[in-house]
């Protein structure tokens, strides 16, 4: 899941917030499409499913770009007790 990777491997909240929102919107869109979409039809709404899959792809690309240059990340050092 892109949101977990973004939260764990990026600097602070540089990408984890927006990627989490995109991932959740993608999941909701796919589930909404499987239930008939905005018109509540008795069949699968493929447009909503395609929207969800494209949001998921966009979140994955954003996570890849955010984690590509991790050596430029300057995290504060932990104090040893």
C-alpha positions as CSV (number, residue, x, y, z in Angstrom):
1,X,0.0,0.0,0.0
2,X,1.5,3.3,-1.0
3,X,0.4,5.1,2.1
4,X,2.4,2.7,4.4
5,X,5.5,3.1,2.3
6,X,5.2,6.9,2.3
7,X,4.7,7.1,6.0
8,X,7.6,4.8,6.8
9,X,10.3,5.8,4.3
10,X,9.9,9.5,3.6
11,X,11.0,12.5,5.5
12,X,8.3,13.4,8.0
13,X,5.0,14.2,6.3
14,X,6.4,15.2,3.0
15,X,4.2,12.7,1.1
16,X,2.5,10.5,3.6
17,X,-0.6,12.8,4.1
18,X,-1.5,13.3,0.5
19,X,-0.7,9.7,-0.5
20,X,-2.9,8.4,2.3
21,X,-5.8,10.5,1.1
22,X,-5.3,9.3,-2.5
23,X,-5.1,5.7,-1.4
24,X,-8.2,5.9,0.7
25,X,-10.1,7.7,-2.1
26,X,-9.0,5.0,-4.5
27,X,-10.3,2.2,-2.3
28,X,-13.6,4.0,-1.7
29,X,-14.0,4.7,-5.4
30,X,-13.4,1.0,-6.4
31,X,-15.9,-0.2,-3.7
32,X,-18.4,2.5,-4.8
33,X,-18.0,1.3,-8.4
34,X,-18.6,-2.3,-7.4
35,X,-21.9,-1.2,-5.7
36,X,-23.3,0.5,-8.8
37,X,-21.6,3.9,-8.7
38,X,-23.3,7.3,-8.4
39,X,-26.4,6.2,-10.2
40,X,-26.9,3.1,-7.9
41,X,-27.4,0.8,-10.9
42,X,-27.7,-2.9,-10.5
43,X,-24.4,-3.4,-12.5
44,X,-20.8,-2.5,-11.9
45,X,-19.9,1.1,-12.7
46,X,-16.6,0.7,-14.6
47,X,-15.9,4.5,-14.7
48,X,-15.7,4.6,-10.9
49,X,-13.5,1.6,-10.8
50,X,-11.2,3.1,-13.4
51,X,-11.1,6.3,-11.4
52,X,-10.1,4.4,-8.3
53,X,-7.4,2.5,-10.1
54,X,-5.9,5.6,-11.6
55,X,-5.9,7.3,-8.2
56,X,-4.1,4.2,-6.8
57,X,-1.6,4.4,-9.7
58,X,-1.0,8.1,-9.0
59,X,-0.5,7.5,-5.3
60,X,2.1,4.8,-6.2
61,X,4.0,7.1,-8.6
62,X,4.0,9.8,-5.9
63,X,5.4,7.4,-3.3
64,X,8.0,6.2,-5.8
65,X,9.1,9.8,-6.5
66,X,9.1,10.7,-2.8
67,X,11.2,7.6,-1.8
68,X,13.6,7.8,-4.8
69,X,16.1,10.3,-3.2
70,X,16.1,9.3,0.4
71,X,19.8,10.3,0.8
72,X,18.7,13.9,0.5
73,X,16.5,13.5,3.6
74,X,17.9,15.2,6.7
75,X,16.1,13.6,9.7
76,X,17.0,14.8,13.2
77,X,19.4,12.4,15.0
78,X,18.1,10.5,18.0
79,X,19.6,11.2,21.3
80,X,21.2,8.3,23.0
81,X,20.4,7.9,26.7
